Amino acid sequence: MFRGATNLSMDAKGRLAVPAKHRDALLTQSAGNVVLTAHPHGCLLLYPQPAWEPIQAKMMALSSFDKQSSNLQRLLVGYAEDITIDNAGRMLVSPALRDFASLEKDVMLVGQGSHFEMWNMEAWRKQLENVTSGDGIEMPAELEGFSL
């Protein structure tokens, strides 16, 4: 279970050091093999490889003749990259993915349970501003009556 938000520093080569608590879980779950891909919201998604495989299978089962499905396939599967966490606990983010998410030196790694989101710091701050102002939250019908 991946939880928490962590500010990371990307080096000039595009490498990020995975925090130790998450690195250990990723090594256990997937031997350090992860998949990094683009998300329609402008961030990146980081999945342990075994957790990604069923998602990719579902995406590829969709009709390529449906415009919305094929657009999602192009984004999620087209940008998907297999990455191995190195012996120093770092992963290399490709130039294409860095460009897609506008990742620079400061990156937010945000746990989402089964995976992570990786955000450009400015975009992350805008997400937080939307959520805390109430503008970015519409409760879906399935959460009606939900309480914290």
Backbone as CSV, one residue per row, in Angstrom:
resi,resn,N_x,N_y,N_z,CA_x,CA_y,CA_z,C_x,C_y,C_z
1,MET,0.850,-1.179,0.000,0.000,0.000,0.000,0.890,1.235,0.000
2,PHE,0.740,2.064,-1.005,1.571,3.252,-1.144,0.786,4.479,-0.695
3,ARG,1.292,5.125,0.360,0.630,6.298,0.933,1.638,7.418,1.127
4,GLY,1.106,8.627,1.196,1.933,9.772,1.526,2.406,10.538,0.313
5,ALA,2.793,11.784,0.565,3.333,12.662,-0.470,4.763,13.018,-0.086
6,THR,5.670,12.889,-1.040,7.086,13.135,-0.790,7.644,14.034,-1.876
7,ASN,8.360,15.078,-1.477,9.037,15.953,-2.412,10.376,15.320,-2.760
8,LEU,10.599,15.095,-4.050,11.845,14.494,-4.525,12.602,15.487,-5.399
9,SER,13.911,15.287,-5.496,14.741,16.105,-6.382,15.234,15.244,-7.535
10,MET,14.962,15.699,-8.741,15.425,15.003,-9.939,16.777,15.583,-10.330
11,ASP,17.718,14.705,-10.647,19.024,15.205,-11.061,19.005,15.582,-12.539
12,ALA,20.108,16.103,-13.026,20.191,16.600,-14.400,19.996,15.501,-15.435
13,LYS,20.238,14.249,-15.061,20.060,13.128,-15.988,18.644,12.568,-15.955
14,GLY,17.789,13.108,-15.086,16.411,12.634,-15.005,16.217,11.486,-14.027
15,ARG,17.144,11.354,-13.083,17.029,10.277,-12.095,16.387,10.785,-10.821
16,LEU,15.537,9.930,-10.240,14.887,10.207,-8.964,15.234,9.103,-7.989
17,ALA,15.540,9.469,-6.755,15.776,8.479,-5.703,14.426,8.132,-5.094
18,VAL,14.063,6.857,-5.148,12.808,6.400,-4.564,12.986,6.337,-3.049
19,PRO,12.066,6.946,-2.279,12.197,6.895,-0.812,12.307,5.449,-0.319
20,ALA,13.131,5.237,0.704,13.447,3.887,1.182,12.211,3.059,1.509
21,LYS,11.219,3.649,2.185,10.045,2.855,2.557,9.290,2.368,1.323
22,HIS,9.252,3.155,0.275,8.581,2.743,-0.954,9.477,1.835,-1.796
23,ARG,10.758,2.105,-1.774,11.705,1.279,-2.529,11.655,-0.154,-2.032
24,ASP,11.637,-0.332,-0.712,11.581,-1.686,-0.154,10.312,-2.405,-0.593
25,ALA,9.181,-1.702,-0.586,7.919,-2.314,-1.018,7.956,-2.650,-2.504
26,LEU,8.526,-1.761,-3.309,8.621,-2.028,-4.744,9.557,-3.197,-5.036
27,LEU,10.636,-3.295,-4.284,11.551,-4.426,-4.475,10.870,-5.736,-4.102
28,THR,10.065,-5.717,-3.044,9.349,-6.915,-2.613,8.272,-7.300,-3.622
29,GLN,7.489,-6.320,-4.080,6.360,-6.592,-4.970,6.762,-6.919,-6.397
30,SER,7.839,-6.297,-6.847,8.136,-6.420,-8.280,9.615,-6.534,-8.604
31,ALA,10.424,-6.856,-7.614,11.879,-6.950,-7.807,12.449,-5.655,-8.394
32,GLY,11.793,-4.523,-8.097,12.279,-3.235,-8.588,11.888,-2.922,-10.016
33,ASN,11.055,-3.763,-10.624,10.586,-3.509,-11.987,9.260,-2.767,-11.908
34,VAL,9.254,-1.562,-12.465,8.076,-0.711,-12.411,7.710,-0.243,-13.811
35,VAL,6.495,0.281,-13.932,6.043,0.871,-15.190,5.679,2.315,-14.899
36,LEU,6.182,3.190,-15.733,5.913,4.623,-15.622,5.198,5.044,-16.896
37,THR,4.067,5.750,-16.745,3.305,6.165,-17.920,2.631,7.504,-17.685
38,ALA,2.048,8.038,-18.743,1.370,9.329,-18.704,-0.062,9.160,-18.205
39,HIS,-0.570,10.197,-17.554,-1.955,10.227,-17.082,-2.651,11.422,-17.745
40,PRO,-3.939,11.302,-18.072,-4.634,12.416,-18.736,-4.630,13.726,-17.944
41,HIS,-4.408,13.680,-16.645,-4.389,14.905,-15.838,-3.054,15.647,-15.897
42,GLY,-2.080,15.099,-16.630,-0.801,15.787,-16.800,0.289,15.339,-15.855
43,CYS,0.028,14.311,-15.061,1.058,13.753,-14.193,1.504,12.410,-14.780
44,LEU,2.407,11.740,-14.074,2.825,10.396,-14.459,2.290,9.413,-13.430
45,LEU,2.090,8.188,-13.863,1.683,7.090,-12.982,2.825,6.107,-12.870
46,LEU,3.094,5.656,-11.659,4.150,4.692,-11.390,3.519,3.470,-10.736
47,TYR,3.602,2.330,-11.415,3.025,1.081,-10.934,4.103,0.025,-10.780
48,PRO,4.007,-0.828,-9.746,4.809,-2.049,-9.761,4.383,-2.831,-11.011
49,GLN,5.313,-3.431,-11.709,4.980,-4.074,-12.975,3.829,-5.089,-12.872
50,PRO,3.780,-5.954,-11.851,2.659,-6.892,-11.786,1.293,-6.214,-11.649
51,ALA,1.240,-5.053,-11.021,-0.028,-4.326,-10.881,-0.424,-3.648,-12.187
52,TRP,0.556,-3.322,-13.021,0.281,-2.656,-14.296,-0.278,-3.609,-15.341
53,GLU,0.172,-4.835,-15.362,-0.184,-5.771,-16.433,-1.691,-5.917,-16.638
54,PRO,-2.521,-6.105,-15.577,-3.964,-6.207,-15.818,-4.579,-4.908,-16.353
55,ILE,-4.008,-3.779,-15.975,-4.510,-2.492,-16.479,-4.244,-2.397,-17.974
56,GLN,-3.039,-2.754,-18.373,-2.710,-2.713,-19.799,-3.589,-3.684,-20.569
57,ALA,-3.825,-4.870,-20.024,-4.678,-5.845,-20.710,-6.093,-5.297,-20.911
58,LYS,-6.637,-4.634,-19.895,-7.974,-4.037,-20.016,-7.985,-2.940,-21.071
59,MET,-6.947,-2.118,-21.078,-6.879,-1.033,-22.058,-6.816,-1.586,-23.478
60,MET,-6.024,-2.625,-23.670,-5.854,-3.174,-25.013,-7.057,-3.985,-25.469
61,ALA,-7.936,-4.361,-24.543,-9.159,-5.081,-24.905,-10.233,-4.125,-25.439
62,LEU,-10.037,-2.828,-25.239,-10.992,-1.845,-25.742,-10.867,-1.712,-27.257
63,SER,-11.926,-1.297,-27.889,-11.933,-1.158,-29.347,-11.030,-0.015,-29.797
64,SER,-10.182,-0.313,-30.756,-9.325,0.734,-31.314,-10.103,1.617,-32.287
65,PHE,-11.348,1.229,-32.608,-12.185,2.042,-33.482,-12.960,3.112,-32.715
66,ASP,-13.008,2.979,-31.386,-13.659,3.980,-30.561,-12.639,5.083,-30.278
67,LYS,-12.999,6.317,-30.598,-12.052,7.424,-30.511,-11.533,7.628,-29.082
68,GLN,-12.423,7.619,-28.076,-11.988,7.838,-26.700,-11.092,6.699,-26.221
69,SER,-11.460,5.467,-26.558,-10.649,4.318,-26.151,-9.267,4.370,-26.781
70,SER,-9.232,4.653,-28.069,-7.922,4.673,-28.729,-7.060,5.827,-28.232
71,ASN,-7.688,6.956,-27.874,-6.911,8.064,-27.297,-6.295,7.649,-25.958
72,LEU,-7.073,6.963,-25.117,-6.534,6.489,-23.838,-5.444,5.438,-24.050
73,GLN,-5.629,4.556,-25.020,-4.604,3.556,-25.320,-3.303,4.238,-25.730
74,ARG,-3.419,5.239,-26.588,-2.217,5.957,-27.046,-1.482,6.595,-25.869
75,LEU,-2.257,7.159,-24.957,-1.650,7.850,-23.826,-1.091,6.865,-22.806
76,LEU,-1.938,6.005,-22.270,-1.531,5.115,-21.175,-0.565,4.027,-21.615
77,VAL,-0.860,3.359,-22.716,0.012,2.271,-23.171,1.143,2.810,-24.039
78,GLY,0.826,3.815,-24.839,1.845,4.381,-25.729,3.014,5.002,-24.987
79,TYR,2.747,5.630,-23.853,3.812,6.244,-23.068,4.417,5.294,-22.035
80,ALA,3.812,4.133,-21.823,4.276,3.220,-20.770,5.716,2.767,-21.029
81,GLU,6.523,2.860,-19.988,7.927,2.441,-20.071,8.253,1.518,-18.907
82,ASP,8.940,0.434,-19.210,9.439,-0.474,-18.176,10.726,0.115,-17.621
83,ILE,10.770,0.245,-16.316,11.926,0.839,-15.645,12.357,-0.084,-14.516
84,THR,13.648,-0.198,-14.314,14.176,-0.962,-13.192,14.849,-0.001,-12.226
85,ILE,14.489,-0.119,-10.965,15.139,0.689,-9.931,16.566,0.177,-9.780
86,ASP,17.541,1.071,-9.868,18.948,0.640,-9.835,19.407,0.318,-8.407
87,ASN,20.655,-0.131,-8.287,21.202,-0.538,-6.979,21.272,0.608,-5.973
88,ALA,21.277,1.846,-6.475,21.307,3.007,-5.595,19.894,3.478,-5.232
89,GLY,18.866,2.733,-5.690,17.486,3.088,-5.371,16.919,4.200,-6.233
90,ARG,17.527,4.387,-7.411,17.076,5.451,-8.306,16.367,4.864,-9.516
91,MET,15.510,5.685,-10.103,14.912,5.311,-11.382,15.105,6.469,-12.350
92,LEU,15.241,6.118,-13.603,15.481,7.097,-14.658,14.170,7.393,-15.373
93,VAL,13.787,8.667,-15.386,12.585,9.108,-16.080,13.021,9.597,-17.461
94,SER,12.444,9.013,-18.498,12.850,9.348,-19.865,12.524,10.798,-20.209
95,PRO,13.241,11.357,-21.187,12.939,12.724,-21.626,11.484,12.879,-22.094
96,ALA,10.933,11.872,-22.769,9.545,11.972,-23.258,8.566,12.110,-22.100
97,LEU,8.748,11.318,-21.048,7.850,11.402,-19.900,8.094,12.673,-19.090
98,ARG,9.344,13.078,-18.962,9.633,14.345,-18.268,8.962,15.499,-18.989
99,ASP,9.034,15.482,-20.314,8.421,16.535,-21.111,6.900,16.501,-20.964
100,PHE,6.288,15.315,-21.031,4.835,15.207,-20.911,4.341,15.838,-19.613
101,ALA,4.987,15.516,-18.495,4.526,15.993,-17.183,5.231,17.273,-16.732
102,SER,6.035,17.852,-17.600,6.793,19.077,-17.273,7.603,18.900,-15.991
103,LEU,8.210,17.728,-15.830,9.000,17.467,-14.630,10.350,18.148,-14.741
104,GLU,10.705,18.830,-13.664,12.000,19.480,-13.581,12.661,19.002,-12.302
105,LYS,13.342,19.863,-11.605,14.080,19.453,-10.413,13.172,18.986,-9.279
106,ASP,12.143,19.743,-8.927,11.262,19.391,-7.820,10.070,18.592,-8.320
107,VAL,9.915,17.397,-7.775,8.861,16.468,-8.182,8.132,15.992,-6.929
108,MET,6.805,15.903,-7.003,6.012,15.332,-5.910,5.647,13.897,-6.262
109,LEU,5.943,12.993,-5.349,5.560,11.588,-5.472,4.407,11.376,-4.503
110,VAL,3.240,11.026,-5.032,2.023,10.962,-4.226,1.462,9.545,-4.269
111,GLY,1.425,8.888,-3.103,0.891,7.538,-3.020,-0.599,7.500,-3.292
112,GLN,-1.018,6.496,-4.049,-2.423,6.316,-4.391,-2.881,4.886,-4.096
113,GLY,-2.298,4.285,-3.074,-2.678,2.923,-2.696,-1.893,1.888,-3.485
114,SER,-2.340,1.594,-4.689,-1.699,0.569,-5.510,-0.583,1.117,-6.384
115,HIS,-0.468,2.429,-6.463,0.507,3.061,-7.356,0.816,4.468,-6.852
116,PHE,1.622,5.179,-7.616,1.987,6.561,-7.294,1.621,7.475,-8.460
117,GLU,1.422,8.746,-8.134,1.391,9.798,-9.131,2.669,10.603,-8.950
118,MET,3.215,11.102,-10.061,4.387,11.975,-10.028,3.993,13.288,-10.692
119,TRP,4.152,14.379,-9.942,3.695,15.688,-10.390,4.828,16.695,-10.458
120,ASN,4.759,17.564,-11.431,5.533,18.794,-11.450,5.060,19.590,-10.237
121,MET,5.961,20.219,-9.503,5.609,20.889,-8.255,4.544,21.974,-8.448
122,GLU,4.661,22.764,-9.493,3.677,23.823,-9.733,2.298,23.217,-10.023
123,ALA,2.250,22.171,-10.830,0.976,21.512,-11.138,0.381,20.878,-9.882
124,TRP,1.236,20.303,-9.017,0.756,19.727,-7.770,0.129,20.799,-6.876
125,ARG,0.772,21.935,-6.790,0.225,23.025,-5.970,-1.135,23.488,-6.492
126,LYS,-1.292,23.517,-7.821,-2.587,23.875,-8.398,-3.638,22.828,-8.048
127,GLN,-3.258,21.546,-8.059,-4.188,20.483,-7.663,-4.642,20.698,-6.230
128,LEU,-3.693,20.965,-5.356,-4.033,21.184,-3.948,-4.924,22.409,-3.771
129,GLU,-4.640,23.456,-4.506,-5.452,24.670,-4.418,-6.890,24.381,-4.842
130,ASN,-7.067,23.622,-5.916,-8.416,23.262,-6.366,-9.158,22.454,-5.310
131,VAL,-8.467,21.503,-4.713,-9.106,20.637,-3.720,-9.458,21.417,-2.465
132,THR,-8.532,22.222,-1.976,-8.783,22.926,-0.717,-9.757,24.084,-0.872
133,SER,-9.915,24.604,-2.083,-10.891,25.672,-2.299,-12.282,25.109,-2.533
134,GLY,-12.381,23.806,-2.750,-13.667,23.174,-3.002,-14.056,23.160,-4.465
135,ASP,-13.269,23.828,-5.328,-13.601,23.890,-6.752,-13.357,22.566,-7.473
136,GLY,-12.438,21.775,-6.966,-12.041,20.568,-7.681,-12.688,19.297,-7.182
137,ILE,-13.672,19.404,-6.307,-14.266,18.195,-5.753,-15.760,18.142,-6.040
138,GLU,-16.147,17.155,-6.791,-17.543,16.801,-6.968,-17.639,15.349,-6.551
139,MET,-18.442,15.075,-5.552,-18.545,13.715,-5.048,-19.296,12.840,-6.046
140,PRO,-18.695,11.735,-6.451,-19.400,10.815,-7.339,-20.562,10.154,-6.589
141,ALA,-21.544,9.699,-7.338,-22.752,9.106,-6.754,-22.422,7.940,-5.822
142,GLU,-21.410,7.153,-6.161,-21.074,5.988,-5.325,-20.529,6.374,-3.953
143,LEU,-20.184,7.650,-3.757,-19.712,8.108,-2.441,-20.783,8.855,-1.654
144,GLU,-22.001,8.832,-2.163,-23.080,9.505,-1.440,-23.194,8.932,-0.038
145,GLY,-23.206,9.798,0.934,-23.289,9.374,2.337,-21.946,9.031,2.943
146,PHE,-20.864,9.134,2.176,-19.516,8.825,2.679,-19.116,9.879,3.702
147,SER,-18.465,9.433,4.756,-18.028,10.350,5.799,-16.650,9.959,6.278
148,LEU,-15.866,10.944,6.666,-14.543,10.685,7.249,-14.619,10.842,8.746
